[in-house]
């Protein structure tokens, strides 16, 4: 699989450091324009996939948020997943697999929110791609 390094948000990001709280994706994507034109007719896909099983010391939950910003300092939530139990996530499972919503501002990142119990293991990969069929079976 070929990925553009500039379009990777999390590369094997260890979520155990979050404990209970939240952490941003390792990288932020800068589209380079206040009003990015990122592909009318050919959607860009946001993929976020579990690399190592997510496990916790209790009944922990994980929520993933897509954030954007015009200035790389003031962030807004564009969308968020429900807070799902860690037991629902094994290696290869998807946290997100969707076309990038229209209207994303210049900067973009993910935020991972862990609640109710600490994570004891788990890593994720998140990135943008034009070829979701390589990652999502039901595309």
HELIX and SHEET records of a PDB file:
HELIX    1   1 UNK A    5  UNK A    7  5                                   3    
HELIX    2   2 UNK A   15  UNK A   18  5                                   4    
HELIX    3   3 UNK A   86  UNK A   88  5                                   3    
HELIX    4   4 UNK A  132  UNK A  134  5                                   3    
SHEET    1   A 4 UNK A   8  UNK A  14  0                                        
SHEET    2   A 4 UNK A 119  UNK A 129 -1                                        
SHEET    3   A 4 UNK A  45  UNK A  56 -1                                        
SHEET    4   A 4 UNK A  94  UNK A  99 -1                                        
SHEET    1   B 3 UNK A  21  UNK A  24  0                                        
SHEET    2   B 3 UNK A 107  UNK A 115 -1                                        
SHEET    3   B 3 UNK A  29  UNK A  30 -1                                        
SHEET    1   C 4 UNK A  21  UNK A  24  0                                        
SHEET    2   C 4 UNK A 107  UNK A 115 -1                                        
SHEET    3   C 4 UNK A  61  UNK A  69 -1                                        
SHEET    4   C 4 UNK A  76  UNK A  80 -1                                        
SHEET    1   D 4 UNK A  21  UNK A  24  0                                        
SHEET    2   D 4 UNK A 107  UNK A 115 -1                                        
SHEET    3   D 4 UNK A  61  UNK A  69 -1                                        
SHEET    4   D 4 UNK A  84  UNK A  85 -1                                        
END                                                                             
